[in-house]
C-alpha cells in the first residue's frame, strides 16, 4: 500500500483511535516508530488519537502534545530527545499550521534520527491528512460532533491553562524581584523556588487532566485560589477572594466545562488587570445567580476595558451560552462580570410545540445561516467568532432538533418560518 493510499484509508473512519492506528501503519515504512499520538484541531468529539505500545501511548495527553508544539518555534517539524510519558525518549514532532495547529508525535523505534527527506515527506502527509479531515467535518453527524461536549473544548482549555501557568509563574517571579521587604538573596532564592515549582507543575499532567464530570462549586473556587497563589504571594496589589457562601452552596456541583471556563475567565481577568499601573486591590467573587456569576473588580485607573475583554474570554463564555461584560470608570476602576449557565446546552424543551424553542439566540442565528446554505467559515466571519465556536453551535442545533445533517435542520427551520435570503442575480 502506498503512503497516499494509506493516509486515505486512515480517513475512512470517524473513530479517532482507529484513524491513529491506520495512519501509524501507513507511516511505518517511511518513519519506523513505536508510538504515534496525534492532536487534530476541530475534532470536537475526540481530538486525541494514539497507536502503538499501550503503556506509553495511553500516558500521552493533550497537554503533552500542546507543550511539544509550543517548543517548535517557526519550524514545521523537529526531532530529538525529550520527556514523553515520564521518560526521555527519541521523538519526531510534526505540526500543521492552523488556528489552533494540529500536532503529530512519533516515538522513534531507536535513537537513529529520521532522514530529512523522510521528515519532509512525513510533514506533507500530515498536511494532507489534516486538510482531508477538515473537509470531512462539515459532513459529520450530530452524534460524531457531540460524542463528548466536554472533550470539544479540551484542547482550548489545555492551551489556555498552559498559557496561564506561564503567566502566573512569571508574574510570581516578577513579584518577588520587586518586593521591597525581601533582600537580594531572599528574592533570588524565592524566585528560584517559584520557577522550579512551575516547571514541576508543567511536567505533571495530573494537575490538569481531571475527570470530565461535575465538581463541587467550593472545590472549583479553591482550585482557582491555588492556581493564583504565585501571583497573590508577592503581588504589589492585594488580591481578595470571595467564594460563594451560605446554605444554598453546600453540595452544589457545577459541570466540569463550567468550572474550567470560570477559572479560565477569572485567571485571564486577574492577569490582565494586574498589568495596569496603580492597581492596589483586586477582588474575585463567585456567586450563584441562575447559574454562576463571576466578578473581578479592581481599584485601578478605570482604563482596563480593552485589555481585559478579549476574544478568548468572550468566546469561552459564549460557547457555554454565557456572556462577559466589562465596565470601566476612570478614577473608580474596572469590573468584569461573566455569567455562565449551569443547564446542559443540549437540553431540549419537550413541552413546547415550537421545535426551535430550545435554541438560544446565537443558535437561532446560526440556524438561519444554515437555511441560507452558508458554511462554517462564512458564518464565523459574519458573526466575528471562531470556526470552532460555529461548529459547537451547529452540533448543539442538530442535537436539539434531533437530526443528523445540516440540511435536515434547515428544513425544520424553513417549516418553522425561517426563510432563506433571496439570491441576487447579475443583470
HELIX and SHEET records of a PDB file:
HELIX    1   1 UNK A    3  UNK A   10  1                                   8    
HELIX    2   2 UNK A   16  UNK A   27  1                                  12    
HELIX    3   3 UNK A   54  UNK A   57  1                                   4    
HELIX    4   4 UNK A   62  UNK A   70  1                                   9    
HELIX    5   5 UNK A  116  UNK A  137  1                                  22    
HELIX    6   6 UNK A  142  UNK A  145  1                                   4    
HELIX    7   7 UNK A  149  UNK A  152  1                                   4    
HELIX    8   8 UNK A  154  UNK A  178  1                                  25    
HELIX    9   9 UNK A  184  UNK A  203  1                                  20    
HELIX   10  10 UNK A  205  UNK A  207  5                                   3    
HELIX   11  11 UNK A  217  UNK A  227  1                                  11    
HELIX   12  12 UNK A  229  UNK A  234  1                                   6    
HELIX   13  13 UNK A  247  UNK A  249  5                                   3    
HELIX   14  14 UNK A  256  UNK A  274  1                                  19    
HELIX   15  15 UNK A  305  UNK A  308  1                                   4    
HELIX   16  16 UNK A  311  UNK A  318  1                                   8    
HELIX   17  17 UNK A  361  UNK A  371  1                                  11    
HELIX   18  18 UNK A  376  UNK A  383  1                                   8    
HELIX   19  19 UNK A  387  UNK A  401  1                                  15    
HELIX   20  20 UNK A  406  UNK A  415  1                                  10    
SHEET    1   A 5 UNK A  48  UNK A  52  0                                        
SHEET    2   A 5 UNK A  33  UNK A  39 -1                                        
SHEET    3   A 5 UNK A 102  UNK A 108 -1                                        
SHEET    4   A 5 UNK A  87  UNK A  96 -1                                        
SHEET    5   A 5 UNK A  77  UNK A  84 -1                                        
SHEET    1   B 2 UNK A 215  UNK A 216  0                                        
SHEET    2   B 2 UNK A 253  UNK A 254 -1                                        
SHEET    1   C 5 UNK A 238  UNK A 242  0                                        
SHEET    2   C 5 UNK A 281  UNK A 288  1                                        
SHEET    3   C 5 UNK A 292  UNK A 298 -1                                        
SHEET    4   C 5 UNK A 333  UNK A 340 -1                                        
SHEET    5   C 5 UNK A 323  UNK A 329 -1                                        
END                                                                             
